[in-house]
């Protein structure tokens, strides 16, 4: 009986420890008429005023350049049947994710700092991009910083937008 109790205790401890390392998030519903807006649990996420679109990202240490335009047409030399939200200029232009099918997720207000993510799928040759928006009041400008984080795993491009005004719900009045 004593060994059974120890087994139960060990199982409970393992489950509790494993649950602490899991990040919970919810998927947001993308506005069907505006790809710059999504809804979740009575809140509105709106990135329409975060930047003057498109925005250029030049800090990839490999020398690649990126354009981000969540309304599509980030690449200037793509076939007319594609509408990339993110474009990479390497040896040629690569569609790194289509604007028409973004997946928005939100980590929850209990997660600090507050963050949400937009993932753009269906780029050329399985490419996709995840852009993480982080609310950071320590950035001393209403225009946030955008930076390249990594290409990991292969052909997944990761970027971060950080600032006090990143399209989050309940944003300070100076963000509008």
C-alpha positions as CSV (number, residue, x, y, z in Angstrom):
1,X,0.0,0.0,0.0
2,X,2.9,2.3,0.8
3,X,4.4,1.9,-2.6
4,X,1.1,2.6,-4.3
5,X,0.9,5.9,-2.4
6,X,4.4,6.9,-3.5
7,X,3.6,6.0,-7.1
8,X,0.5,8.3,-7.0
9,X,2.6,11.1,-5.4
10,X,5.2,10.8,-8.1
11,X,2.6,10.8,-10.9
12,X,0.9,13.9,-9.4
13,X,4.2,15.7,-9.1
14,X,5.2,14.9,-12.7
15,X,1.8,16.1,-14.0
16,X,2.0,19.3,-12.0
17,X,5.6,20.1,-13.1
18,X,4.7,19.3,-16.8
19,X,1.7,21.6,-16.7
20,X,3.8,24.5,-15.4
21,X,5.9,24.4,-18.6
22,X,3.0,24.5,-21.0
23,X,2.1,27.8,-22.5
24,X,-1.6,28.1,-23.0
25,X,-3.0,30.2,-25.8
26,X,-6.3,30.8,-27.6
27,X,-6.9,31.1,-31.3
28,X,-8.5,34.4,-32.3
29,X,-11.1,34.8,-35.0
30,X,-9.7,36.8,-38.0
31,X,-12.0,39.5,-39.3
32,X,-13.3,38.2,-42.7
33,X,-13.2,41.7,-44.2
34,X,-10.0,43.0,-42.6
35,X,-6.9,40.8,-42.3
36,X,-5.4,43.3,-39.8
37,X,-8.0,42.6,-37.1
38,X,-8.9,39.6,-35.0
39,X,-11.3,39.0,-32.2
40,X,-11.3,36.8,-29.0
41,X,-13.3,36.7,-25.8
42,X,-14.8,40.1,-26.3
43,X,-11.6,41.9,-27.3
44,X,-10.3,43.3,-30.5
45,X,-6.7,43.0,-31.7
46,X,-5.9,45.5,-34.5
47,X,-2.5,46.0,-36.1
48,X,-3.7,48.4,-38.8
49,X,-2.0,51.4,-37.1
50,X,1.1,49.7,-35.8
51,X,3.2,50.6,-38.9
52,X,2.9,52.3,-42.2
53,X,2.7,49.1,-44.3
54,X,4.8,47.5,-45.8
55,X,7.6,47.5,-43.2
56,X,11.2,46.5,-44.0
57,X,13.3,44.3,-41.8
58,X,17.1,44.4,-42.4
59,X,18.7,42.8,-39.3
60,X,19.0,39.1,-40.4
61,X,22.7,38.4,-39.7
62,X,22.9,36.3,-42.9
63,X,22.2,39.5,-44.9
64,X,18.7,38.6,-46.0
65,X,16.1,41.4,-46.3
66,X,12.4,41.0,-45.4
67,X,9.2,42.9,-46.1
68,X,6.1,42.5,-44.0
69,X,2.8,43.6,-45.3
70,X,-0.2,41.9,-43.7
71,X,-2.5,43.0,-46.5
72,X,-0.5,41.0,-49.1
73,X,1.9,41.9,-51.9
74,X,5.0,42.1,-49.7
75,X,7.1,40.7,-52.6
76,X,7.4,43.0,-55.6
77,X,8.2,40.2,-58.1
78,X,5.8,37.5,-57.2
79,X,3.3,35.8,-59.6
80,X,-0.1,37.5,-59.6
81,X,-1.7,34.4,-58.0
82,X,0.2,34.8,-54.7
83,X,-0.2,37.4,-52.0
84,X,2.6,37.1,-49.5
85,X,2.4,38.8,-46.2
86,X,6.1,38.2,-45.6
87,X,8.7,38.2,-48.3
88,X,12.4,37.3,-48.1
89,X,15.1,38.6,-50.5
90,X,17.9,36.1,-50.6
91,X,19.2,34.9,-54.0
92,X,15.7,35.7,-55.2
93,X,12.4,36.7,-53.7
94,X,10.7,34.1,-51.5
95,X,7.1,34.1,-50.4
96,X,7.4,33.3,-46.6
97,X,3.6,33.1,-45.9
98,X,0.3,34.1,-47.5
99,X,-1.8,37.0,-46.0
100,X,-5.1,35.3,-46.8
101,X,-4.9,32.5,-44.2
102,X,-3.3,33.9,-41.0
103,X,-3.6,32.2,-37.7
104,X,-3.8,34.6,-34.8
105,X,-3.2,33.3,-31.2
106,X,-3.2,35.1,-27.9
107,X,-1.3,33.9,-24.8
108,X,-3.7,35.5,-22.4
109,X,-3.6,38.6,-20.2
110,X,-2.2,36.5,-17.3
111,X,1.0,36.0,-19.3
112,X,3.4,38.8,-18.8
113,X,4.4,40.5,-20.9
114,X,1.2,40.4,-22.9
115,X,1.8,38.9,-26.3
116,X,-0.1,37.6,-29.3
117,X,1.1,35.9,-32.5
118,X,0.2,35.9,-36.2
119,X,1.3,32.9,-38.2
120,X,1.3,33.2,-42.0
121,X,1.2,29.8,-43.8
122,X,1.5,28.5,-47.3
123,X,4.7,30.2,-48.4
124,X,6.7,28.8,-51.2
125,X,8.3,25.3,-50.5
126,X,6.6,25.0,-47.1
127,X,7.8,28.3,-45.8
128,X,5.9,30.0,-42.9
129,X,6.3,33.0,-40.7
130,X,5.4,33.7,-37.1
131,X,5.3,37.2,-35.9
132,X,5.1,37.8,-32.1
133,X,3.7,41.1,-30.9
134,X,4.9,42.0,-27.4
135,X,3.5,44.8,-25.3
136,X,6.5,46.6,-23.8
137,X,5.9,49.9,-22.1
138,X,9.7,50.3,-21.8
139,X,10.0,51.1,-25.5
140,X,9.9,54.9,-25.5
141,X,8.1,55.4,-28.8
142,X,4.6,54.7,-30.1
143,X,6.2,53.1,-33.2
144,X,7.3,49.7,-32.1
145,X,10.5,47.9,-33.1
146,X,10.4,44.9,-35.4
147,X,13.3,42.5,-35.6
148,X,14.2,39.2,-37.1
149,X,14.7,36.5,-34.5
150,X,15.6,33.3,-36.3
151,X,14.9,30.8,-39.0
152,X,14.0,27.9,-36.8
153,X,13.0,25.3,-37.6
154,X,14.2,25.4,-41.2
155,X,12.0,27.6,-43.4
156,X,10.0,29.0,-40.4
157,X,10.8,32.7,-40.1
158,X,10.4,34.2,-36.6
159,X,10.0,38.0,-36.0
160,X,9.2,40.1,-33.0
161,X,7.3,43.4,-32.8
162,X,7.8,45.1,-29.5
163,X,6.5,48.3,-28.1
164,X,3.7,49.9,-26.0
165,X,1.4,50.1,-29.1
166,X,1.3,46.8,-31.0
167,X,-2.4,46.4,-31.7
168,X,-3.4,44.9,-28.4
169,X,-6.8,45.4,-26.8
170,X,-7.1,47.9,-24.0
171,X,-4.1,49.9,-25.4
172,X,-3.2,53.2,-23.8
173,X,-4.9,56.3,-25.4
174,X,-1.7,57.6,-26.9
175,X,-1.6,54.5,-29.2
176,X,-4.7,55.6,-31.2
